[in-house]
Amino acid sequence: MKLLIFAGSTRAQSFNRRLAKVAADLASQAGAEVTLLELSSLNIPLYNADLEAIGTPADVIRLKEILLDHPGWIICSPEYNGSYTALLKNTLDWASSPVKGDPRWGQGSEPFAGKVVGLLAASPGALGGLRSLQHLAPLLSNLQCWVAPQQFALGQAGSAFDADGQLTNDTQRTRVGSVVNQVLWAAARLMP
Ligand SMILES: Cc1cc2nc3c(=O)[nH]c(=O)nc-3n(C[C@H](O)[C@H](O)[C@H](O)COP(=O)(O)O)c2cc1C
């Protein structure tokens, strides 16, 4: 099973990037073929329809191909002002915008429809970014993704990881593993 994992932060010391790495390790141990995508590796500007009319950026097409190629995804979402980040919104907006005149990407939902998506969050706060997931889930459902019912928000993320980026609390690690396993389980059954 091909599993795509990415975080909605490009910050060097990002808790969500660290959580993505934990999820990737657990998924690899479960036998998944994991792609850990860094959004910083994509050259994607702020969405603007005038810019798009000149031509969809090459990295947006690359992103669409990566998304389409993976039946299961895990998104690690930071929380800004009770919602998900502008980076994540911008990324998903570009990925879901149809490419005019291109039959392959004529449907905006093409990279999304039928994907199984597990949601994780991490924040230094007590709720762990849980509220960001409450906004992210309907966006994904609207794009015809299956959002896994198990989610996990890691609170007090500032003290949750050791120097190697591992979660020190076994219960938290198990919760991440449960989301990963549920996505792998469902993606195997829903894959066309
Ligand atoms: C503009 C802004 C708003 C924020 N709002 C929230 C919030 O509503 N809830 C929360 O738990 N943390 C909030 N934070 C703190 C982030 O959770 C924290 O910066 C976190 O480290 C971001 O994720 P990252 O470590 O993956 O980059 C906010 C941070 C910023 C910059």
Ligand as a Chemical Component Dictionary entry (heavy atoms), coordinates in Angstrom:
data_LIG
# 
_chem_comp.id                   LIG 
_chem_comp.type                 NON-POLYMER 
_chem_comp.pdbx_formal_charge   0 
_chem_comp.three_letter_code    LIG 
# 
loop_
_chem_comp_atom.comp_id 
_chem_comp_atom.atom_id 
_chem_comp_atom.alt_atom_id 
_chem_comp_atom.type_symbol 
_chem_comp_atom.charge 
_chem_comp_atom.model_Cartn_x 
_chem_comp_atom.model_Cartn_y 
_chem_comp_atom.model_Cartn_z 
_chem_comp_atom.pdbx_ordinal 
LIG C1  C1  C 0 -0.882 32.849 13.836 1  
LIG C2  C2  C 0 -0.811 31.695 14.803 2  
LIG C3  C3  C 0 -1.959 31.248 15.395 3  
LIG C4  C4  C 0 -1.922 30.153 16.264 4  
LIG N1  N1  N 0 -3.086 29.669 16.777 5  
LIG C5  C5  C 0 -3.073 28.538 17.497 6  
LIG C6  C6  C 0 -4.290 27.925 17.896 7  
LIG O1  O1  O 0 -5.373 28.396 17.618 8  
LIG N2  N2  N 0 -4.215 26.784 18.621 9  
LIG C7  C7  C 0 -3.026 26.209 18.937 10 
LIG O2  O2  O 0 -3.041 25.155 19.569 11 
LIG N3  N3  N 0 -1.854 26.757 18.564 12 
LIG C8  C8  C 0 -1.842 27.902 17.845 13 
LIG N4  N4  N 0 -0.671 28.456 17.417 14 
LIG C9  C9  C 0 0.606  27.864 17.846 15 
LIG C10 C10 C 0 0.998  26.722 16.906 16 
LIG O3  O3  O 0 0.330  25.544 17.302 17 
LIG C11 C11 C 0 2.498  26.524 16.976 18 
LIG O4  O4  O 0 3.144  27.635 16.393 19 
LIG C12 C12 C 0 2.978  25.249 16.316 20 
LIG O5  O5  O 0 4.327  25.057 16.623 21 
LIG C13 C13 C 0 2.762  25.262 14.811 22 
LIG O6  O6  O 0 2.977  23.979 14.248 23 
LIG P1  P1  P 0 4.431  23.478 13.754 24 
LIG O7  O7  O 0 5.263  23.281 14.981 25 
LIG O8  O8  O 0 4.158  22.190 13.046 26 
LIG O9  O9  O 0 5.021  24.522 12.831 27 
LIG C14 C14 C 0 -0.682 29.548 16.554 28 
LIG C15 C15 C 0 0.484  30.030 15.948 29 
LIG C16 C16 C 0 0.414  31.082 15.068 30 
LIG C17 C17 C 0 1.693  31.563 14.389 31 
# 
loop_
_chem_comp_bond.comp_id 
_chem_comp_bond.atom_id_1 
_chem_comp_bond.atom_id_2 
_chem_comp_bond.value_order 
_chem_comp_bond.pdbx_ordinal 
LIG C1  C2  SING 1  
LIG C2  C3  SING 2  
LIG C2  C16 DOUB 3  
LIG C3  C4  DOUB 4  
LIG C4  N1  SING 5  
LIG C4  C14 SING 6  
LIG N1  C5  DOUB 7  
LIG C5  C6  SING 8  
LIG C5  C8  SING 9  
LIG C6  O1  DOUB 10 
LIG C6  N2  SING 11 
LIG N2  C7  SING 12 
LIG C7  O2  DOUB 13 
LIG C7  N3  SING 14 
LIG N3  C8  DOUB 15 
LIG C8  N4  SING 16 
LIG N4  C9  SING 17 
LIG N4  C14 SING 18 
LIG C9  C10 SING 19 
LIG C10 O3  SING 20 
LIG C10 C11 SING 21 
LIG C11 O4  SING 22 
LIG C11 C12 SING 23 
LIG C12 O5  SING 24 
LIG C12 C13 SING 25 
LIG C13 O6  SING 26 
LIG O6  P1  SING 27 
LIG P1  O7  DOUB 28 
LIG P1  O8  SING 29 
LIG P1  O9  SING 30 
LIG C14 C15 DOUB 31 
LIG C15 C16 SING 32 
LIG C16 C17 SING 33 
# 
